[in-house]
């Protein structure tokens, strides 16, 4: 005959449920560079992953920092080797952030992923700029492409971060051809239709850019690029003080 365990009445105390999920190394916590990590556990988790990425990718150049973060963002070792940097984009991005340049993104997932700390830039989702999808419906184009067209007068000197839509990247490139010059274009759209091709078009412009090769990419990569640029900008501030 089995005896059923008695259930406790009410919810358990918080202390009974709290448990760290990683080794809490004080050294890692102290050196954490992720501005979005607000607690000791978050800092320890991030730096444990980041140190592993450093061992794999190396830490020789400023671009390696972005490769590391992108690899961590998707948990894929190969992503580091798909990243492409054109025309000194890290310098361009850091300078734009220091000026408080706006950051225009294709979808809200990118907007919500970008850290709110360490910079004064407004983060604007272009899908909110084409009210009622008026431009998209008029021309029969995607809402993300239409959103960037709606922002065309504000893109000069901005940071563009596209994590999802190839059509948005192509729209930005078309505007570049007509003389509109963002400070930096981060383009990591994902999909089997136009993703690889759109990033190649971005690389063919004379605008500083960060892209990834092929059909892979996505929101986490675009967010990782922006957030690491913020971290780099703040690290430079610390060195200059």
N, C-alpha and C positions, 0 to 999 in steps of 0.2 A: 504494500500500500504506500503510495507516494504522498508526500505532504506538499501542498501548494504554498509557495512563499507569499507572505503577506505584503501587499503594496502599501507604501507609505502614502498617507493622505497629503494632498497639496503638492505644490511644485518643490523640487529639491532646491536647496540653497545654492547660490551662485558658486560658492567655494567648492561644492561637490562636482561642478561641471567644468570648471576652468582647468585647462591643462595645456602646457606649452607643447607645440608640435615639432620643435627643433631644438638643438642644443643652444642654450643662451650664452653665447660667448661674448663677454663684455667688450673685448677688443673689436669684434665685428660691429657691435652696436655703436661704439664710439666713432668708427670711421665710415659709417653709412653715408653714402652720397645721394640716396634717393630721397628727394624732398617730399615725396608722397607717403613715405613710410613714417608714420606718426608714433608708433609704439615700439617698445623694445623687441617684441617678437617679430613684428613686421620688418624691422631693420635687420635682425639676425637672419631671417629667411632670405631677404633680398641679397645680403652680402655673401651668404653661403653660396647662392646661385651665381652671383657675380664673380666670386673668386674662382669657381669652377670654369666659368666662361673665359676668364683671364688666362687660365692654364691652357685652354684649348686654342683660343684665338691669338693670344699674345696681348701685349699692352705697350706696343712700340710707338703708335701714332695716335693722334686725336680721333681719327676715324675708327680705330680699333675699339674705342669706348662705345661708339654707336653699334658696331658689329656685336660686341658683347651683349649689349642691352637687347638688341633685336633677337639674338639667339635665346636669351633668357625669356623674352616675352612670349615666344611660341614653343619653347621647349624642344627646339630642333637645331641640332648642331650644324646642319648644312646651311641654315639661313645666313650665318655669318659670312659665308663665302659667296652668297648671291647678291650681297649689297654692293652698290656701285655709287661712287662719289665723283661728281663732275664740277670742275671750275671752283674749287675751294669752298664747298657749300657750308662747312662747319663755321668758317670765319664769317661768311655772309649771314648765316642764321644767328650766330651770337651777336653780331653787330645790330641786326634787326631787332632782336629781343631787347638789347640795351636801349634802343630808341623807343621801345614800347610799341613797335609795329603790330598791327592787327594780325591775327592768325585766322585764315579762312579755311574751313574744313568742309568735306563733302557731306558727311552724315553726322547725326548727333552722337553716335557711338564714339567717334573720334573726339568730338567736343568734350564729352563727359570723361574721357580717359586722360585728357591733358591736365597736368597738375595745375592747381590754382595758385600755387606758391612759387616764389622765386622770380616772378616776372610781373609786368604791368600791362601786358598785351591783352586786348579783348579777343576772345575766341568766338568766332561767328560761324554758325552752320548756315551754309548758303541756301539750304532748302527752306529756311525761314524767310529768305529775302524775296523769293518769287511768290508773292501773295496769291493764294488760291490757284497756284500753278498756272498763272495766266500765260507766261512766256512759253512754258512747256507745252501747253495745249495749243497755243497759236502756231507754233512751229513743228509740233509733233516730236519734240526731242525729250530726252530724259530730264527728270526734275533736278538732278544734280548739275547737269550741264546748263540748264536754264538758270539755276541758282547762281552759278559763277558768272553767267552773262549779266544777270541782274546786278552783280557787284562790280562790274567792269571798271567803274570810275573810282573804285577804292582799292584796287589790287596793286597799284603802283607802290613799290617798296615793302609790300607785305610778305608774310610767310603763307604759302599755300600748302596744305597737308591733305592729301587724298589717299584714303585707305581702302576704298571700296569700288569706286565707279570709274572704269576706263573712259567712259564718255566725258566725265568731268575733266580728266587729264587732257583729253584731246581738245576740249573746249578751251582750256587754259592755254594750250599750245597755239591754238588759232588766234587767241588774243595777243599772245607774244608776237606772232607774225605781223600783227597790226600795231605794234609799238607799245603795248602794255607790258610793263616790266616789274614783276614781283621780285623781291630780294632773293627769295629761295622757293623752289618747288620741291616738295617731298611727295613722291608719287609711288605708292605701293599697292595699286589696285589688284584685286584677285579675280579670277574667273578664266574660262577657256575662250571667251570671245573678247578680243581686243585688249586684254590685259597686258600680255607681253608686248604687243605692237604699240600700245599707247605709251608704255614706259620707254620704249625705244625712241619714240617721237620726242618725249621729254628730254632724253639724253642728247638728241640732235639739236636742241635749242642752245642759245648762248647764255641761258640763265643758269646760275648755280643750282644743282639738283642732287637729291638723294633718291635713288630708285633701287629696285631689286630686279634681278634678271628672271625672265620667264613668267609663267602663269601664277606662280605662288606670290603670297603677300598678305594683305588684309589690314584691317583696323589696328590690331596689336602692333604691327610693324610701324605704321605711321605714328601712332601714339608714342612708341618707344623712341623714335627719332626725335620728336619734339621734346619729350621729357629729358632726354639725355642732353640735348642742346641747352635746355634750361639749367641742368646741373653743371654743364661745362661753363656757361656764362657766369654762374655763381662762384664756381671755383676760381675763375679768372679774377672776379671781384675780390675774393679773399687774398689772392696773391698780390693784387695791386695795392691793398691797404697797408 
